[in-house]
Amino acid sequence: MSEGKLKITINGIEAACEKDETILQVAKRLGVRIPTLCHDDRLEPYGGCRLCLVHIKGVARPLSACTTPVADNMAVTTENDTIRKIRKTIVELLLSNHPNDCMRCEKSGDCTLQDLSYEYGVDGSRLEGERWDLPVREANPFIRYEPNKCILCGRCVRICNEVVMAGTIDLTGRGFYARPDTAFGRPRTLANCEFCGQCVSTCPTGALTDKKSMGRGRACEMKKVRTTCGYCGTGCNLDLNVRDGRVVKVTSAYDAPVNHGNLCIKGRYGYDFIHSFERIKSPLIRKGVKFVTASWDEALEVMASRFKALLKKYGPDAVGAFSSARCTNEENFLLAKWVRTSLGSNNVDNCARV
Amino acid sequence: MAGLATSLGAGAATNSLAQMPEIDTLFLFGSNPTEAHPIVSIYLKKALRNGARLIVGDPRLTWMAKRADVWLNLRPGSNIALMNGLIHVILKNGWENREFIERRTEGFEELREKVRGYDLKKVERLTGVSGDRITEAARLYSHADKAMIVYGLGVTEHRTGTENAMAIANLALVCGHIGRPSTGIMALRGQNNVQGASDLGPAPHILPGYQPIANPDVRAKFEKAWGVPVSPEAGLKSVEMLDKACEGKFKGLFILGEDPAQTDPNVHEVRRALQSLEFLVVQDLFHTETTKYAHVILPGASFAEKDGTFTNGERRIQRVRKAIEPLSGMAEWQVISKLSNLMGYPMTYRHPSEIMDEIAALTPIYGGISYERLERESLQWPCPTKDHPGTKTLYSDLFSRPGGLARFVALDHKGPGEVPDREYPFVLITGRIREHYNNGSMTGKVPGIVELVPEELLEMNPLDAKRLKIRDGDTVRVSSRRGEITVKAKITERSQKGNVFLTFHFRNALSNLLTSEYRDPITGTPEYKSCAVKIEK
């Protein structure tokens, strides 16, 4: 073991770790699951939800794994009867002020609160009390906010302020009346919001959801295809959510090497062009001033014969191609190869300068 | 990118995005990442929260400029003068890294001679930036431990774009701020696959992997693999093809996924060139200004409809995966293969992974890349062999130039091609806003984005607006020597006095009718960032 490394055990499994790591980080690395609600790897540790409480040998009360740094020879137990009971009570308390409408909730199947209720056998009937009855907020094109489903984990507020630094939302009010909101409860506009949807991406319940994909399919019905964004040159990884042959939503995974699940307005919401009715659907050949629809074979025949005729008449210097920084590496390589092999010149350039 | 290639060896960012949070001094130059590269800006914001000092070189008061320790509010196009001024201050005070200069660079004496003439008085006059700010920026940058220069198209989209990048390299080299984690030069690429398109050889003078076409050994390698002779003559740049088309000497063109009739500057000339062609094929997702001039229009497949790879601005090669079948039935790689077969040169790829295998075999920097590896790991080039882990930081040891030394290039201030005068008193800067992208053919199809930002706005300073009696939301006419457009005005401190700003996202307000015909002579990059206009109500 190298210098400066510590040794701890989690559920009896030994692990080497660095001194500024938290118990939660080490547990994740070992593959030991500790339930969390307010934690997001993109955010600073918060310790708000108390769901990640673990037992540490020699420490009287349980401590939150997300905020507790490791110490040498620490022996951690992530689950026992006491901790299970505490977690169950936490979930029951959260459900005491939550509309149990999973059957019609957009988030069902992708909801941490629902998963925890399942795990701890909680249905929201044990604790009765006053419930929020607040209107749904959706006076903007992208983000739907249903405050009744908020559990006050603060993740949306923190990602907006810590990561994006947009300052769009904050926790407002106190006690029972506390909830995340924009300044003065104003609708989201470009004046106060970037519409990156980062808050939606971190919300563990159905409080914040993508308005565009409402009713377009639940998580379990989606085929997720990992790919790379086609807008700027940052190279964020996207998960295209596909249902019935259509891209209906875009999400991103935390293990994306460049963006770690973060996306901007274009990456997250700019996908409509894929299925736009304005897409060119088939090859078109000019006949006079008009274009007529043609088959691929017809169009390719015309192209091959015209290029061959031009080569014959004017030679290879009079023909060429522009490639595109929007196309894949393979296509760029291939177009350049076509110019050099079929046309016999080096008249090929790309739009890397626009 | 030709700039960095001349100075350092490769036209690519020297470091990785993940290293950004550890930067202690960030010099952001000609880049507005919170708008144009929001996810890069997340890394930079993390650096700022970790306490990094921030220098911003930008004529616009951007989000980052507002939060900067020093804002170098230079006049558009005075980049070289500013860099020379910074180096002048550094050398005068002995803040340079002598050891680095001696051990790892060449050409320092010429640079020293050149910048001697750029004292603060002269630089103040040329750039409009106060001497105090220049001195403070020079002090911050040269005294840093982990200093990174992050630059964008505000550097390259000038007629001196290539030289501007070299001037940046000069500054980094003088301080030895290159070749270490979190320390180097990052160029932010505008389009998703600018890096890949540069790497893979659709360029008139190089074969894939920056292998010069003039080199007989390189040609022999490709000729052997491809079974045909490769012409030793450099081809025409895109600009030259268009120029020759106007002269009637260039006849046939295949344009893959580009819209020069909207996004190139001085679009009148471009349109005349396209009209002169005997045969034009355009493949695109949508009808654009350019498709109007085509003889054959082919439907393109979007990135969701095909397999492939993109290479991002930090040289990372990442998979593009087919989520749905091509709406038109064929992806571009299939179209090119079929066309080639019809013209008599066989291409028999069954899947893009086979094209990548060919790329790897012919292109040393991509030598270790395969789809199979990309399923398991994320790789940044240079990655020459199957067991090479890829490269996070370039030049930690040697520069990729002859002798392994970086080269100083002594440069003079030239300024923009067109400067404001009595008739056209404003400088027009063009660029992006966060919500839209390039010619708008993609984002313009997103209902929510169109609802938020429905139209072009001319950003202008309140003092200018007051003088011309223009109020926020007024419709104004913006004209240059080449054309005019009508837009609404947005009064904002983001534009300095004398400067105005437009995007190029809207077809009904084509800002490139205004932009000038000046270009970088080396790369052909147009001077999008500066031209003279007048504004009338």
Interface residues (C-beta under 8 A of the other chain):
Chain A: N140 P141 F142 E162 V163 V164 M165 T189 L190 E194 F195 C196 K212 K223 V225 R226 T227 T228 C229 G230 Y231 C232 G233 T234 G235 C236 N237 L240 V242 G245 R246 V247 P257 V258 N259 N262 L263 C264 I265 K266 G267 Y269 G270 Y271 D272 F273 I274 H275 S276 E278 R279 I280 K281 S282 P283 L284 I285 R286 F291 W296 A299 L300 E301 V302 M303 A304 R306 F307 K308 L310 K313 Y314 P316 D317 A318 V319 G320 A321 F322 S323 S324 A325 R326 C327 T328 N329 E330 E331 N332 F333 L334 L335 A336 K337 W338 V339 R340 T341 S342 G344 S345 N346 N347 V348 D349 N350 C351 A352 R353 V354
Chain B: M1 L17 A18 A36 H37 P38 I39 V40 I42 K45 K46 R49 T156 E157 L188 R189 G190 Q191 N192 N193 V194 Q195 G196 A197 S198 D199 L200 G201 P202 A203 P204 H205 L207 P208 I213 F222 W226 V228 P229 V230 S231 E233 A234 G235 L236 K237 S238 M241 K244 K249 F250 K251 G252 L253 F254 I255 L256 G257 E258 P260 T263 D264 E278 F279 V281 D284 L285 F286 H287 T291 A294 H295 V296 I297 L298 P299 G300 S302 F303 A304 E305 K306 G308 T309 F310 T311 N312 G313 E314 R316 I317 Q318 R319 V320 R321 K322 A323 I324 E325 L327 S328 G329 M330 E332 W333 V335 I336 S337 K338 L339 S340 L342 M343 G344 Y345 M347 Y349 P352 I355 M356 E358 I359 S378 R434 E435 Y437 N438 S441 M442 T443 K445 V446 P447 G448 I449 E451 L452 V453 T523 G524 T525 P526
